[in-house]
Amino acid sequence: MIRRRELLVGAGALSLAGLRGAPARAAAPEVVVGVLYAMSGPSAQVGVDARHAIETALDLINNDHDLDLPGAKGVGLAGMGGAKIRLVFADHQADPQKGRAEAERLITQDKVSALVGCYQSAVSATVSATAERYGVPFVCADSSSPSLHRKGLKFFFRPAAHDEMFSTAMFDFLDAQRKQGKKIDSVALFFEDTIYGVDSSTVQRKLAAERGYKLVADVKYKSNSPSLTAEVQQLKTANADVLLPTSYTTDAILLTKTMAELGYKPKSIIAQAAGFSEKVTYDAVGDKLQGVISRGSFSLDLAAKRPMVATVNNMYKARAGRDFNDNSSRQFMAMIVLADALDRAGSTDGQKIRAALAATDIPGTRTVMPWTKVAFGPDGQNTHADPVLLQWIGDKFVTVFPESAAVAPAKWPMNA
């Protein structure tokens, strides 16, 4: 049986089980939201961090805080008579079919009004299809596969960028380095075999051709493989100017260890975040990743211009014992965006929540992100989620691109 954990926020809260199929009320004692992450297995730490991030958002929504974030001021959802949100967590174990089953269970048994998740794009694909079938909004927090918002779904919403947007920022950075006289002629792709890796490689292959970079290695590997020796040998032989890995945490650590064992030091690495944005990776092999660049959605450097970012980060850190990263910041914002829509919908009805999400227009200055704003297109994608590039220097990430967000120039190449 899939392990599931429930968090009740607010004493004396009453169940909404009887509301499904009945006329939506203008006010309710609580609103139930389902949250799907891997809470066990190789990706469990992401799930633990996601819980901390979403509970941090919930604290801001359900209690009164003097911050300029949607839902922070005042107690509960004003548009629903002060109703509070209750979260029901589900463990999908990084399995798309378990994700599908658990999403259906949350909808039919826990009577959730909306879903949030799921990190792995392959899981978000099945969860989004299930949510669509039941007419329940799904806020895709941190799955970045571009194909997810191109399925014609009406109940799918993604506040953060997808991998075409992220990869475009990577190649914009490479172009900028070229203009500064840096020699960058070739790239190598290294990607896992799920929808996340395959979609990322498709985008990067296309961009390399369009921007005039020679693709000298195109290496696909099995996710959670016990060995990457053969694949790293291919990368070492190709010796590209830039290695572009798309890997989850376990694979990112194994890749780094294998490169060290085989004496392969890439000239530079620009990673598609995921495992290369996780603290556990840098705790394990950070000494071997000095100078690595990862794309991201969040920059703690933004706190210098927007003090609210530091305040919220500290709230999260008090729970998680670590700073926001690319994943946890997106998870936090997904809950904030959903709560804002619930407040404006004034209802637990799926169609009304969907309409409120579609009408979202949150200025970037009212988020913890370097985004222009949150506003969804007809396909449910926010195209205003401006990416950043972060470089691991010493024991922290430093924002190096774009110039408008950078606090330091990039060290390039990373292994000069």
Summary of the structure (lengths in Angstrom):
residues: 416
radius of gyration: 21.0
end to end distance: 51.2
largest distance: 65.8
contacts: 1533
relative contact order: 0.14
helix: 43%
strand: 19%
